[in-house]
Amino acid sequence: MQKSTTTTHNIRHHLLPFILLLLCGVFALAGKMLWEQHLERLNAECAERTQDVEKTLKTVLSEQVKGLSAVLHTITKAEQTREGLRNENRDQLLARWSSLYEILNRESHLTTFMFFDTQRVCFLRVNYPQKYGERFDRVSLLEAERTGKTTHALELEYTEFSCSEWLRRSSMAQLYLATSNLGKK
Protein backbone atom coordinates (compact mmCIF):
# COMPACT_ATOMS: atom_id res chain seq x y z
CA MET A 1 0.00 0.00 0.00
CA GLN A 2 2.83 2.29 0.77
CA LYS A 3 4.37 1.71 -2.62
CA SER A 4 1.15 2.75 -4.35
CA THR A 5 0.96 6.01 -2.37
CA THR A 6 4.57 6.78 -3.16
CA THR A 7 4.00 6.10 -6.84
CA THR A 8 0.92 8.34 -6.90
CA HIS A 9 2.88 11.00 -5.02
CA ASN A 10 5.80 10.72 -7.49
CA ILE A 11 3.45 10.91 -10.47
CA ARG A 12 1.74 14.01 -9.06
CA HIS A 13 5.10 15.52 -8.20
CA HIS A 14 6.37 15.02 -11.78
CA LEU A 15 3.12 16.00 -13.57
CA LEU A 16 2.30 19.08 -11.52
CA PRO A 17 4.96 21.32 -13.17
CA PHE A 18 3.76 20.26 -16.64
CA ILE A 19 0.14 20.90 -15.72
CA LEU A 20 1.07 24.34 -14.32
CA LEU A 21 3.09 25.09 -17.44
CA LEU A 22 0.18 24.04 -19.64
CA LEU A 23 -2.21 26.16 -17.59
CA CYS A 24 0.11 29.19 -17.85
CA GLY A 25 0.33 28.62 -21.63
CA VAL A 26 -3.47 28.59 -21.92
CA PHE A 27 -3.72 31.86 -19.96
CA ALA A 28 -0.94 33.43 -22.02
CA LEU A 29 -2.61 32.37 -25.27
CA ALA A 30 -5.98 33.72 -24.10
CA GLY A 31 -4.33 36.99 -23.05
CA LYS A 32 -2.59 37.28 -26.42
CA MET A 33 -5.86 36.69 -28.26
CA LEU A 34 -7.64 39.32 -26.16
CA TRP A 35 -4.79 41.80 -26.77
CA GLU A 36 -4.95 41.22 -30.54
CA GLN A 37 -8.73 41.76 -30.52
CA HIS A 38 -8.24 44.96 -28.55
CA LEU A 39 -5.60 46.23 -31.02
CA GLU A 40 -7.83 45.34 -33.96
CA ARG A 41 -10.75 47.26 -32.48
CA LEU A 42 -8.47 50.20 -31.62
CA ASN A 43 -7.09 50.29 -35.18
CA ALA A 44 -10.63 50.24 -36.60
CA GLU A 45 -11.66 53.14 -34.34
CA CYS A 46 -8.53 55.13 -35.29
CA ALA A 47 -9.17 54.53 -39.00
CA GLU A 48 -12.77 55.70 -38.62
CA ARG A 49 -11.74 58.84 -36.74
CA THR A 50 -9.02 59.55 -39.30
CA GLN A 51 -11.58 59.31 -42.10
CA ASP A 52 -13.92 61.68 -40.24
CA VAL A 53 -11.12 64.22 -39.72
CA GLU A 54 -10.01 63.89 -43.34
CA LYS A 55 -13.57 64.44 -44.56
CA THR A 56 -13.96 67.52 -42.33
CA LEU A 57 -10.60 68.92 -43.47
CA LYS A 58 -11.53 68.43 -47.12
CA THR A 59 -14.85 70.20 -46.55
CA VAL A 60 -13.19 73.14 -44.79
CA LEU A 61 -10.47 73.39 -47.44
CA SER A 62 -13.08 73.27 -50.19
CA GLU A 63 -14.94 76.19 -48.59
CA GLN A 64 -11.68 78.11 -48.17
CA VAL A 65 -10.76 77.45 -51.82
CA LYS A 66 -14.10 78.76 -53.06
CA GLY A 67 -13.81 81.93 -50.99
CA LEU A 68 -10.18 82.62 -51.80
CA SER A 69 -10.69 81.84 -55.49
CA ALA A 70 -13.52 84.36 -55.71
CA VAL A 71 -11.47 87.05 -53.98
CA LEU A 72 -8.40 86.23 -56.04
CA HIS A 73 -10.37 86.28 -59.29
CA THR A 74 -11.73 89.72 -58.41
CA ILE A 75 -8.24 91.00 -57.64
CA THR A 76 -6.68 89.58 -60.80
CA LYS A 77 -9.42 90.95 -63.07
CA ALA A 78 -9.25 94.47 -61.65
CA GLU A 79 -7.76 97.01 -64.05
CA GLN A 80 -5.83 98.67 -61.16
CA THR A 81 -4.07 95.36 -60.52
CA ARG A 82 -3.09 94.91 -64.15
CA GLU A 83 -1.98 98.53 -64.46
CA GLY A 84 0.03 98.43 -61.22
CA LEU A 85 1.81 95.24 -62.28
CA ARG A 86 2.37 96.48 -65.82
CA ASN A 87 3.94 99.71 -64.50
CA GLU A 88 5.70 97.85 -61.66
CA ASN A 89 4.06 100.29 -59.24
CA ARG A 90 4.12 98.78 -55.73
CA ASP A 91 2.57 101.91 -54.19
CA GLN A 92 -0.45 101.76 -56.51
CA LEU A 93 -1.06 98.07 -55.72
CA LEU A 94 -0.56 98.63 -52.00
CA ALA A 95 -2.96 101.58 -51.95
CA ARG A 96 -5.59 99.60 -53.85
CA TRP A 97 -5.42 96.30 -51.92
CA SER A 98 -4.22 97.05 -48.38
CA SER A 99 -7.72 97.82 -47.08
CA LEU A 100 -9.04 94.53 -48.52
CA TYR A 101 -6.13 92.69 -46.90
CA GLU A 102 -6.97 94.27 -43.51
CA ILE A 103 -10.60 93.15 -43.78
CA LEU A 104 -9.65 89.62 -44.87
CA ASN A 105 -7.05 89.40 -42.14
CA ARG A 106 -9.50 90.45 -39.45
CA GLU A 107 -12.51 88.45 -40.65
CA SER A 108 -11.00 85.40 -42.37
CA HIS A 109 -7.55 85.09 -40.76
CA LEU A 110 -5.78 85.82 -44.04
CA THR A 111 -2.10 86.05 -43.14
CA THR A 112 -0.31 86.83 -46.39
CA PHE A 113 -1.19 88.52 -49.66
CA MET A 114 1.55 88.66 -52.29
CA PHE A 115 2.12 89.56 -55.92
CA PHE A 116 4.84 87.76 -57.90
CA ASP A 117 6.62 88.29 -61.19
CA THR A 118 6.98 85.57 -63.83
CA GLN A 119 10.05 84.11 -62.07
CA ARG A 120 8.03 83.66 -58.84
CA VAL A 121 9.95 86.51 -57.21
CA CYS A 122 7.83 88.42 -54.73
CA PHE A 123 6.99 91.83 -56.22
CA LEU A 124 4.86 93.01 -53.28
CA ARG A 125 3.72 91.65 -49.92
CA VAL A 126 0.60 93.61 -49.10
CA ASN A 127 0.85 92.34 -45.52
CA TYR A 128 4.53 93.39 -45.19
CA PRO A 129 5.38 95.87 -47.99
CA GLN A 130 8.99 96.42 -46.91
CA LYS A 131 9.86 92.78 -47.64
CA TYR A 132 9.98 91.73 -51.29
CA GLY A 133 12.41 90.22 -53.77
CA GLU A 134 12.36 86.62 -52.47
CA ARG A 135 11.89 83.74 -54.89
CA PHE A 136 9.19 81.20 -53.99
CA ASP A 137 8.94 77.64 -55.31
CA ARG A 138 5.79 76.55 -53.53
CA VAL A 139 3.45 73.90 -54.84
CA SER A 140 0.54 76.19 -55.69
CA LEU A 141 2.79 78.71 -57.42
CA LEU A 142 4.45 76.04 -59.54
CA GLU A 143 1.11 74.49 -60.43
CA ALA A 144 -0.42 77.88 -61.31
CA GLU A 145 2.59 78.62 -63.47
CA ARG A 146 2.37 75.24 -65.18
CA THR A 147 -1.39 75.27 -65.84
CA GLY A 148 -2.15 78.98 -66.05
CA LYS A 149 -5.18 78.35 -63.82
CA THR A 150 -6.16 79.13 -60.25
CA THR A 151 -4.62 76.49 -58.01
CA HIS A 152 -4.55 75.69 -54.33
CA ALA A 153 -2.40 73.57 -52.04
CA LEU A 154 -2.03 72.67 -48.42
CA GLU A 155 1.68 73.17 -47.86
CA LEU A 156 2.68 71.59 -44.58
CA GLU A 157 6.31 72.60 -44.94
CA TYR A 158 5.20 76.21 -44.61
CA THR A 159 2.09 75.44 -42.48
CA GLU A 160 -0.15 77.43 -44.75
CA PHE A 161 -2.92 77.05 -47.25
CA SER A 162 -2.50 78.99 -50.46
CA CYS A 163 -4.47 79.84 -53.54
CA SER A 164 -2.71 81.20 -56.63
CA GLU A 165 -3.71 82.60 -59.99
CA TRP A 166 -1.60 83.68 -62.94
CA LEU A 167 -2.32 87.02 -64.57
CA ARG A 168 -1.89 86.40 -68.31
CA ARG A 169 1.48 84.78 -67.73
CA SER A 170 3.00 88.16 -66.85
CA SER A 171 2.65 88.16 -63.10
CA MET A 172 0.82 86.45 -60.28
CA ALA A 173 -1.24 87.28 -57.22
CA GLN A 174 -1.29 84.91 -54.30
CA LEU A 175 -3.18 84.68 -51.02
CA TYR A 176 -2.14 82.53 -48.07
CA LEU A 177 -4.11 81.27 -45.10
CA ALA A 178 -2.49 79.77 -42.02
CA THR A 179 -3.66 76.19 -41.53
CA SER A 180 -4.03 76.74 -37.80
CA ASN A 181 -6.94 79.06 -38.61
CA LEU A 182 -8.76 76.75 -41.02
CA GLY A 183 -12.36 76.30 -40.07
CA LYS A 184 -12.47 79.12 -37.52
CA LYS A 185 -15.42 81.41 -37.92
C-alpha positions in Angstrom: 0.0 0.0 0.0 2.8 2.3 0.8 4.4 1.7 -2.6 1.2 2.7 -4.4 1.0 6.0 -2.4 4.6 6.8 -3.2 4.0 6.1 -6.8 0.9 8.3 -6.9 2.9 11.0 -5.0 5.8 10.7 -7.5 3.5 10.9 -10.5 1.7 14.0 -9.1 5.1 15.5 -8.2 6.4 15.0 -11.8 3.1 16.0 -13.6 2.3 19.1 -11.5 5.0 21.3 -13.2 3.8 20.3 -16.6 0.1 20.9 -15.7 1.1 24.3 -14.3 3.1 25.1 -17.4 0.2 24.0 -19.6 -2.2 26.2 -17.6 0.1 29.2 -17.9 0.3 28.6 -21.6 -3.5 28.6 -21.9 -3.7 31.9 -20.0 -0.9 33.4 -22.0 -2.6 32.4 -25.3 -6.0 33.7 -24.1 -4.3 37.0 -23.1 -2.6 37.3 -26.4 -5.9 36.7 -28.3 -7.6 39.3 -26.2 -4.8 41.8 -26.8 -4.9 41.2 -30.5 -8.7 41.8 -30.5 -8.2 45.0 -28.6 -5.6 46.2 -31.0 -7.8 45.3 -34.0 -10.8 47.3 -32.5 -8.5 50.2 -31.6 -7.1 50.3 -35.2 -10.6 50.2 -36.6 -11.7 53.1 -34.3 -8.5 55.1 -35.3 -9.2 54.5 -39.0 -12.8 55.7 -38.6 -11.7 58.8 -36.7 -9.0 59.6 -39.3 -11.6 59.3 -42.1 -13.9 61.7 -40.2 -11.1 64.2 -39.7 -10.0 63.9 -43.3 -13.6 64.4 -44.6 -14.0 67.5 -42.3 -10.6 68.9 -43.5 -11.5 68.4 -47.1 -14.8 70.2 -46.5 -13.2 73.1 -44.8 -10.5 73.4 -47.4 -13.1 73.3 -50.2 -14.9 76.2 -48.6 -11.7 78.1 -48.2 -10.8 77.5 -51.8 -14.1 78.8 -53.1 -13.8 81.9 -51.0 -10.2 82.6 -51.8 -10.7 81.8 -55.5 -13.5 84.4 -55.7 -11.5 87.1 -54.0 -8.4 86.2 -56.0 -10.4 86.3 -59.3 -11.7 89.7 -58.4 -8.2 91.0 -57.6 -6.7 89.6 -60.8 -9.4 90.9 -63.1 -9.3 94.5 -61.7 -7.8 97.0 -64.0 -5.8 98.7 -61.2 -4.1 95.4 -60.5 -3.1 94.9 -64.2 -2.0 98.5 -64.5 0.0 98.4 -61.2 1.8 95.2 -62.3 2.4 96.5 -65.8 3.9 99.7 -64.5 5.7 97.8 -61.7 4.1 100.3 -59.2 4.1 98.8 -55.7 2.6 101.9 -54.2 -0.4 101.8 -56.5 -1.1 98.1 -55.7 -0.6 98.6 -52.0 -3.0 101.6 -52.0 -5.6 99.6 -53.9 -5.4 96.3 -51.9 -4.2 97.1 -48.4 -7.7 97.8 -47.1 -9.0 94.5 -48.5 -6.1 92.7 -46.9 -7.0 94.3 -43.5 -10.6 93.2 -43.8 -9.7 89.6 -44.9 -7.0 89.4 -42.1 -9.5 90.4 -39.5 -12.5 88.5 -40.7 -11.0 85.4 -42.4 -7.5 85.1 -40.8 -5.8 85.8 -44.0 -2.1 86.0 -43.1 -0.3 86.8 -46.4 -1.2 88.5 -49.7 1.6 88.7 -52.3 2.1 89.6 -55.9 4.8 87.8 -57.9 6.6 88.3 -61.2 7.0 85.6 -63.8 10.0 84.1 -62.1 8.0 83.7 -58.8 9.9 86.5 -57.2 7.8 88.4 -54.7 7.0 91.8 -56.2 4.9 93.0 -53.3 3.7 91.7 -49.9 0.6 93.6 -49.1 0.8 92.3 -45.5 4.5 93.4 -45.2 5.4 95.9 -48.0 9.0 96.4 -46.9 9.9 92.8 -47.6 10.0 91.7 -51.3 12.4 90.2 -53.8 12.4 86.6 -52.5 11.9 83.7 -54.9 9.2 81.2 -54.0 8.9 77.6 -55.3 5.8 76.5 -53.5 3.5 73.9 -54.8 0.5 76.2 -55.7 2.8 78.7 -57.4 4.5 76.0 -59.5 1.1 74.5 -60.4 -0.4 77.9 -61.3 2.6 78.6 -63.5 2.4 75.2 -65.2 -1.4 75.3 -65.8 -2.2 79.0 -66.1 -5.2 78.3 -63.8 -6.2 79.1 -60.3 -4.6 76.5 -58.0 -4.5 75.7 -54.3 -2.4 73.6 -52.0 -2.0 72.7 -48.4 1.7 73.2 -47.9 2.7 71.6 -44.6 6.3 72.6 -44.9 5.2 76.2 -44.6 2.1 75.4 -42.5 -0.2 77.4 -44.8 -2.9 77.1 -47.3 -2.5 79.0 -50.5 -4.5 79.8 -53.5 -2.7 81.2 -56.6 -3.7 82.6 -60.0 -1.6 83.7 -62.9 -2.3 87.0 -64.6 -1.9 86.4 -68.3 1.5 84.8 -67.7 3.0 88.2 -66.9 2.6 88.2 -63.1 0.8 86.5 -60.3 -1.2 87.3 -57.2 -1.3 84.9 -54.3 -3.2 84.7 -51.0 -2.1 82.5 -48.1 -4.1 81.3 -45.1 -2.5 79.8 -42.0 -3.7 76.2 -41.5 -4.0 76.7 -37.8 -6.9 79.1 -38.6 -8.8 76.8 -41.0 -12.4 76.3 -40.1 -12.5 79.1 -37.5 -15.4 81.4 -37.9 
